[in-house]
Amino acid sequence: MKPLPPTPPEERLSAQLKAIAERCQRGSVSVRELLSTMRGSPYLLLTALLSLIFIPPLPLFWLAPLAGLLIALFGLHMTLGLKPIIPKGLLDLQLPRKIFPAVLKATSALLKSIEYLSRPRWRLISRNEFLMNFYGLVIFLTALMLMPPLPIPFLHFFPALTLFILSLGLVERDGVFIILGLLLFFVTVTFFSLLFLGGRNLLEHLFH
């Protein structure tokens, strides 16, 4: 079996983040404009981009419902094998000019070093149509866990890291990163299960 061709340099996430940061500095950018400038898999790249802002130490939990909704819509359409459709109101939403360029520049160099470890491999995992629907379901469920706008430690860290690693693996066609993203999904589900049980026990203790 021939190895998969490498991802073109201009389609790698680090290069696109740098280009988007420069564009944001010149003026406000809408979600529609952002998608139109992305190469390769724009919705997966947008998922990776939005998930980055919820990885500590950036306390942007108030943006979680909007980001989670966008990612969940994409994940749902991906699950059903449909082309993503985002409501016009969300497409026309202007990205915060004061936040995004700083976030993107700070992460672009880090991503570049991560991308040295990533390459197209494990074709059966990274290019299987049935599995792509499953990955969409994982993205959808993880996005729902990202949505609560609550300043609870690690509440957004685990789902954001899951979404970032999984979407990066899908963009780079890297089966190793995809497997890592799936493992992180189970860690995220476990964390939320423990959080739910702990919260329920606390409420029972307070009201009984």
TORKERO-421488 format. One line per field, with one value per residue (C-alpha): x, y, z; residue in three letters; residue number from 1; chain. Coordinates in steps of 0.001 Angstrom, whole numbers, plus 500000, padded with zeros to 6 digits. Layout:
// residues N
c1 c(X, ...)
c2 c(Y, ...)
c3 c(Z, ...)
residu c(ALA, ...)
num c(NUM, ...)
chaine c(A, ...)
***
This chain:
// residues 208
c1 c(500000, 501396, 501879, 499432, 500798, 501742, 499413, 500360, 502217, 499589, 496839, 498533, 496746, 499725, 500096, 496385, 496234, 499056, 497288, 493982, 495693, 497148, 493746, 492048, 494564, 493564, 489881, 487011, 486347, 483056, 482668, 481639, 484835, 486899, 485492, 485980, 489708, 490432, 491942, 491462, 488727, 487396, 484877, 487430, 489897, 487231, 486619, 490319, 490461, 487450, 488569, 491940, 490431, 489108, 492414, 493895, 495080, 492552, 489366, 486910, 484099, 481437, 482076, 481448, 477731, 478380, 481497, 479852, 476790, 478865, 480918, 477848, 476103, 479118, 479449, 475761, 475942, 479168, 477438, 474608, 476988, 475575, 477240, 477379, 474756, 475294, 472507, 473055, 473090, 476061, 477867, 477644, 478904, 482030, 484949, 486386, 489254, 491037, 491123, 491606, 494859, 496647, 495326, 496230, 499751, 500439, 499411, 500736, 504363, 503295, 501203, 504100, 506165, 503228, 502803, 506335, 505023, 501933, 501815, 499321, 499246, 496887, 494682, 492037, 491349, 491861, 490047, 487178, 483764, 481853, 484307, 484007, 480328, 481387, 483971, 481197, 479139, 482119, 482572, 478840, 478750, 481992, 480705, 477635, 479955, 481858, 478768, 478063, 479277, 480469, 483880, 484526, 488184, 488857, 485191, 486184, 489752, 488944, 486330, 488430, 491549, 489536, 488107, 491477, 493422, 490668, 490113, 493869, 494162, 491355, 492868, 496321, 494883, 496863, 495398, 497579, 496167, 492643, 493068, 494469, 491434, 489071, 490912, 490570, 486839, 486467, 488491, 486125, 483027, 484504, 485264, 481737, 480233, 482211, 481328, 477627, 477703, 479645, 477226, 474207, 475652, 476385, 472818, 471427, 473633, 472534, 468798, 468443)
c2 c(500000, 503383, 505922, 508811, 512060, 514727, 517605, 520668, 523274, 525943, 523635, 522856, 524359, 526398, 528180, 528916, 530237, 532645, 533875, 534285, 536210, 538650, 539104, 539705, 542451, 544308, 544331, 542325, 538918, 537030, 533268, 533208, 534986, 532735, 529589, 530994, 531593, 528148, 525516, 521765, 520920, 524290, 522948, 520676, 523562, 525784, 523090, 523013, 526812, 527249, 524497, 526190, 529150, 526898, 525290, 526916, 529400, 531283, 531776, 532345, 530192, 532776, 531932, 528222, 528129, 529768, 527748, 524555, 525219, 525798, 522659, 520590, 521609, 520553, 517280, 516467, 516997, 515003, 512145, 512127, 512409, 515800, 519038, 521316, 524079, 526921, 529458, 532849, 534603, 532522, 532878, 536675, 536745, 538893, 537270, 539279, 541216, 541842, 538152, 536048, 537482, 537079, 533550, 532517, 533941, 532350, 528913, 528940, 528297, 525548, 523912, 523989, 521887, 519475, 519096, 517751, 514691, 514376, 512875, 510930, 507323, 504468, 504967, 502509, 504780, 508186, 507690, 505280, 506777, 504803, 505885, 509501, 509360, 507963, 510722, 513222, 511732, 512035, 515680, 516348, 514793, 516480, 519866, 519441, 518930, 522077, 524313, 525005, 528586, 527733, 528673, 525171, 524001, 521679, 521815, 523053, 521763, 518097, 518568, 521293, 519140, 516200, 518318, 519817, 516540, 514697, 517463, 517875, 514138, 514269, 517280, 515703, 512229, 510933, 507758, 508058, 511493, 510238, 507336, 509761, 512017, 509064, 508127, 511720, 511522, 508643, 510610, 513557, 511378, 509934, 513422, 514668, 511515, 512003, 515706, 514895, 512263, 514567, 517436, 515220, 513891, 517441, 518555, 515552, 516390, 520041, 519412, 516372)
c3 c(500000, 498994, 501796, 501849, 500362, 502915, 503659, 501536, 503658, 502966, 504275, 507568, 510547, 511795, 508429, 508216, 511792, 511021, 507875, 509747, 512563, 510037, 508420, 511793, 512559, 509390, 510350, 511787, 510221, 510163, 510487, 506796, 505718, 507941, 506334, 502842, 503442, 504888, 502628, 502787, 505332, 506524, 509055, 510681, 510758, 512320, 514946, 515788, 515866, 518155, 520508, 521004, 522862, 525629, 526520, 529686, 530667, 528518, 530610, 527737, 529115, 528133, 524472, 525085, 524082, 520694, 519882, 521074, 518920, 515778, 516334, 517255, 514017, 512013, 513924, 513414, 509654, 509510, 511360, 508831, 505878, 504886, 503859, 506919, 506984, 509431, 510102, 508447, 511803, 512950, 509613, 509825, 513419, 513778, 515580, 518518, 516952, 520265, 521233, 518126, 516678, 520031, 520494, 516964, 517057, 520441, 519224, 515642, 516670, 519086, 516387, 513974, 516381, 516920, 513160, 512881, 514747, 512580, 509107, 506978, 508214, 509024, 505957, 507231, 510203, 508635, 505321, 506081, 505153, 507793, 510479, 509332, 510358, 513732, 514156, 513417, 516259, 518616, 517586, 518117, 521608, 522654, 521451, 523677, 526646, 525659, 525746, 529481, 530228, 533730, 535242, 536589, 536474, 533509, 532427, 528982, 528909, 528292, 525534, 523885, 523864, 522491, 519672, 518842, 518672, 516781, 514218, 513747, 513137, 510561, 508784, 508703, 507915, 510884, 512395, 515502, 516361, 515619, 518070, 520643, 520124, 520674, 523882, 525066, 524294, 526751, 529323, 528789, 529200, 532407, 533750, 533082, 534578, 537772, 537791, 537420, 540170, 542464, 541857, 542447, 545704, 546830, 546116, 547975, 550946, 550962, 550656, 552901)
residu c(MET, LYS, PRO, LEU, PRO, PRO, THR, PRO, PRO, GLU, GLU, ARG, LEU, SER, ALA, GLN, LEU, LYS, ALA, ILE, ALA, GLU, ARG, CYS, GLN, ARG, GLY, SER, VAL, SER, VAL, ARG, GLU, LEU, LEU, SER, THR, MET, ARG, GLY, SER, PRO, TYR, LEU, LEU, LEU, THR, ALA, LEU, LEU, SER, LEU, ILE, PHE, ILE, PRO, PRO, LEU, PRO, LEU, PHE, TRP, LEU, ALA, PRO, LEU, ALA, GLY, LEU, LEU, ILE, ALA, LEU, PHE, GLY, LEU, HIS, MET, THR, LEU, GLY, LEU, LYS, PRO, ILE, ILE, PRO, LYS, GLY, LEU, LEU, ASP, LEU, GLN, LEU, PRO, ARG, LYS, ILE, PHE, PRO, ALA, VAL, LEU, LYS, ALA, THR, SER, ALA, LEU, LEU, LYS, SER, ILE, GLU, TYR, LEU, SER, ARG, PRO, ARG, TRP, ARG, LEU, ILE, SER, ARG, ASN, GLU, PHE, LEU, MET, ASN, PHE, TYR, GLY, LEU, VAL, ILE, PHE, LEU, THR, ALA, LEU, MET, LEU, MET, PRO, PRO, LEU, PRO, ILE, PRO, PHE, LEU, HIS, PHE, PHE, PRO, ALA, LEU, THR, LEU, PHE, ILE, LEU, SER, LEU, GLY, LEU, VAL, GLU, ARG, ASP, GLY, VAL, PHE, ILE, ILE, LEU, GLY, LEU, LEU, LEU, PHE, PHE, VAL, THR, VAL, THR, PHE, PHE, SER, LEU, LEU, PHE, LEU, GLY, GLY, ARG, ASN, LEU, LEU, GLU, HIS, LEU, PHE, HIS)
num c(1, 2, 3, 4, 5, 6, 7, 8, 9, 10, 11, 12, 13, 14, 15, 16, 17, 18, 19, 20, 21, 22, 23, 24, 25, 26, 27, 28, 29, 30, 31, 32, 33, 34, 35, 36, 37, 38, 39, 40, 41, 42, 43, 44, 45, 46, 47, 48, 49, 50, 51, 52, 53, 54, 55, 56, 57, 58, 59, 60, 61, 62, 63, 64, 65, 66, 67, 68, 69, 70, 71, 72, 73, 74, 75, 76, 77, 78, 79, 80, 81, 82, 83, 84, 85, 86, 87, 88, 89, 90, 91, 92, 93, 94, 95, 96, 97, 98, 99, 100, 101, 102, 103, 104, 105, 106, 107, 108, 109, 110, 111, 112, 113, 114, 115, 116, 117, 118, 119, 120, 121, 122, 123, 124, 125, 126, 127, 128, 129, 130, 131, 132, 133, 134, 135, 136, 137, 138, 139, 140, 141, 142, 143, 144, 145, 146, 147, 148, 149, 150, 151, 152, 153, 154, 155, 156, 157, 158, 159, 160, 161, 162, 163, 164, 165, 166, 167, 168, 169, 170, 171, 172, 173, 174, 175, 176, 177, 178, 179, 180, 181, 182, 183, 184, 185, 186, 187, 188, 189, 190, 191, 192, 193, 194, 195, 196, 197, 198, 199, 200, 201, 202, 203, 204, 205, 206, 207, 208)
chaine c(A, A, A, A, A, A, A, A, A, A, A, A, A, A, A, A, A, A, A, A, A, A, A, A, A, A, A, A, A, A, A, A, A, A, A, A, A, A, A, A, A, A, A, A, A, A, A, A, A, A, A, A, A, A, A, A, A, A, A, A, A, A, A, A, A, A, A, A, A, A, A, A, A, A, A, A, A, A, A, A, A, A, A, A, A, A, A, A, A, A, A, A, A, A, A, A, A, A, A, A, A, A, A, A, A, A, A, A, A, A, A, A, A, A, A, A, A, A, A, A, A, A, A, A, A, A, A, A, A, A, A, A, A, A, A, A, A, A, A, A, A, A, A, A, A, A, A, A, A, A, A, A, A, A, A, A, A, A, A, A, A, A, A, A, A, A, A, A, A, A, A, A, A, A, A, A, A, A, A, A, A, A, A, A, A, A, A, A, A, A, A, A, A, A, A, A, A, A, A, A, A, A, A, A, A, A, A, A)
***
